[in-house]
């Protein structure tokens, strides 16, 4: 799969273009929101073009190759894998799951403490309840209450908004309300109960520590609701892992977009959004080329859009609050992560679950560079889908929450010290895996470490945050109002809108839906019909559809570390 040609230069023309000509839309960024916006623009009869600074689609939804291994960076589970759900309808429209098998696991995650005790969070509520009661009979009341709520969530339709509220008719709003009303008290109660407060009520210290780590690591400030919603999706097959993984998902949406007639220009970094008389009219690329359009959608990092692409000349009360006031406050952004992929010659030890969170304790956790929570997530990525490791080999994905600042400052100040710190991650993982599976360390072929500085350099995401704004934070209501009230626009600047996780909250399905919303708002403004239909499919998925992958810069002995700068 080669690099997509962005097509000939778009010249300036009067707004709306020549009589009969479709409006032109430039989209900045080929992440999931940009690709989705492009697909929906093409389906709605607009003429679109995406400019992407990198050589691959997907943004953070990506992977890279090394010595025959495929290191899948993004998806742990994908909401919307079950047919008949609203989120699945979005993925079907985007062709994201065409021809792909979905891997479903019978458990969500396992949590192991320093002393070896463990709890497994099974997706089936009955099996989970039996397991938890065996671990801690004294917590029966809380266990039964949690599993009862999980059953209720599993019985509900996992509602997904396919149209932004401002565009809904009174009848559509009434239908939405009627769909929510039967479970309103359940939603309200679980949204008002912080997971940490709920977990602290357990008598068993294992359960107290394990429950906040259901989502691999603790997301501070999260209530019960997202845990119950996501676990219920998993129990219903609606949070599986798609064949091809993260980059495979992005490639499928890219294929859908180009199949609809869209064009992507790779290695095409946008330097400025061109504005004339208070209207966005196009973009200037790093190489000096200027392309003109009737509308510009910025589907990329929010602070970059306002500060660099628009040169700080336009904002709104809500973007000022998001990108100036809330950006540096604790717990508004999803934490940055360190990701380490471990390539192993031979199979992985039998009998282990696909995902385990190890609680390390203060002393051991302090030895893991930059660890925020003294815990480590180990995922058996070669169990998720075929093609992530060469024949006869396996791959682990080890991650933990970290701070962005120390990694970025060290990389800028002293590259050698930065690489030494990454080597400390490698040494920790080798020792850790050797303790749990003696002899495994001798079969490690390479360890590839990516830090928040890698993420920021690769994607441009501020502070290396993969998922941007965290739900149930101070930013949640502001972001919601940016969509529902401002329609993803900036006052005083016409012909422009924003999309993506920095506008409509984090997560792949939210990013895709954000691109959908951007085009729905645009169609409403232009008086055009918004159109969308399922992809007809593109045959069975195969690894060749990933195309040729770039190799991140490698330094030093690959048996010690292959470090991505």
C-alpha positions, 0 to 999 in steps of 0.5 A: 500500500503506497503513499496516497497522492494529495492530488493537484494544487487547489487554487483559490476560487469564490466561496462555494466554487463554480456553479454546480461544483461541490464545496471543497473541504480541506482536512488537517490530519489523517487520524481517526477523526480526520479520516472519518470526516473525509469519508462522511464528506465524500458520502455527502457529495463534498470534495475533500482532501486530507493533509497528513504530516506523517507517512501513515494514517491513524495518528495514535492509532498506529503500529510499527515493525521491527525484525518481523514483529508488529508493535501495535500501539493503540487498541486495548479493546474497541467499542462497537465490535458487536453488530446492531449497535450504534457504535458498530454502525459508525465503524460499518459506515467507515469500513473499519471492520470490513472482512475482519475477525474479532477476538473476544476474551472471556475476561477483561483484566487480571490484577496481581498484588506484590504478594501474588494474590490476584483477582480476575475480572471476568466479563460474564457477571455470574462467573465474576460474582462466583470468583469474587465471593470465593476470594472475599465472602465478607464482601458479599453485599458489595460484590452482589451489588456490583454484579447486579448492576453489571447484569443490568448494563448488559441488558441495556441497548448500548446507545450511541449518538449518531447525530449531534444534539443541536441537529436533532428534531424534537421527535428525535430528542424525545426518542433519545429521552425515552431510550434513556429513561428506563435506566436513568436512575441506574445511570445517575447513581453509577455516575455519581459514585466514584470508583475509588470511593466504592472500592474503599468499602471492600474489606479485602485489601485485594479487592480495594486495590484491584477494582480501580485497575479494571481499566488496566491502570487507575483512572482517577476521578472515574465513577462506576458508570464507565467501568460497568458500561465497558465491561457490559460491552465486553460481555456482549461482544461489543468491546473486542479486538479487530484483526489487523489491530490499530494500524489495520483499523486506520488502513481500512478507513483510509481504503474506504476514504480513497474508495469514495474518491478522497485524496490524502497527501502524506508528508504534507505538514500544514504550517498555517490555516489561511484566513481572509476577511474572517474566513478560513480559505485554505492551508499553507504547507511546510514546502510553501504550497497553498491549497484553497477550499471552502471549508477547513476542518482541523482534526488534530491537536487542539493547542497546536491548531489555535496557537500555531496554525491560527497564530493565536488570532482566534479562540472562544471562551470554551477553547480558552478554558480548555487549552489555557486554563484546564490543560495544566490542571491535574486529571484533565488529560489522560496520563501519558504512557511508556510503552515497551514491546518485548519480542520473544523467541518461542511461545509465551507461558501457558495458562496466563490471561491476555492482560494483567496489571501487576501492582508493584508497591512503592519500593519496586515501583520507584525502580520503574522510571517515571511510574506514576502508580507503581504498577505495570500492565503486561499484555500478550499481544500475540494472543490478540490477533495473528501477524503481530509476531513472526512464526514461532515467536511471541510479543508482549506489550508492557505499559504504565502511566508516566509523566510527560515533562521529565521524559521530554525535558531529558530528551531535549537536554541530554539525549544520552541520558534519555537513552539511558533512562529508556535502557533502565526500562528495558533492564527492569522488564528483563528482571521482572519477566525473569522473576515471574517466568524463569528462563524467559529472559533468555528468549527475549530478542528485542525490547522497543521502548516508546515514551511520551516524548516519542508520542509527542514527536510522532503525533504532535499531541500536547504532553504526549497524551494519547487520548486527550481529555479525560471523561468525568473531568473538569474538561468534560462539560466544557468539551461537550459545550464546544460541540453542542453549543459552539458546533465545533466552531470559533466565533468570528472565523467562518469556514472553519471547524475542529474535530477529534479527541481534543474537541470531543473527548478521548477514545477511538469511537469518539474520534470517529463520531467527532468527524461525523459530527463535523460533516453533519454540522457543515452539511446543515450550514450548507443546506446539503443532505448528510448521507452515510451508508455501510461499506460493502466490504473489501474482502477478507483482511490480510496483513498485506493491507498494512502496507510497508511500515516505516522503521523507527530509528534504532540505536544500540544493541537490539537485544537490549533495546530498540529505542524510538526517539 
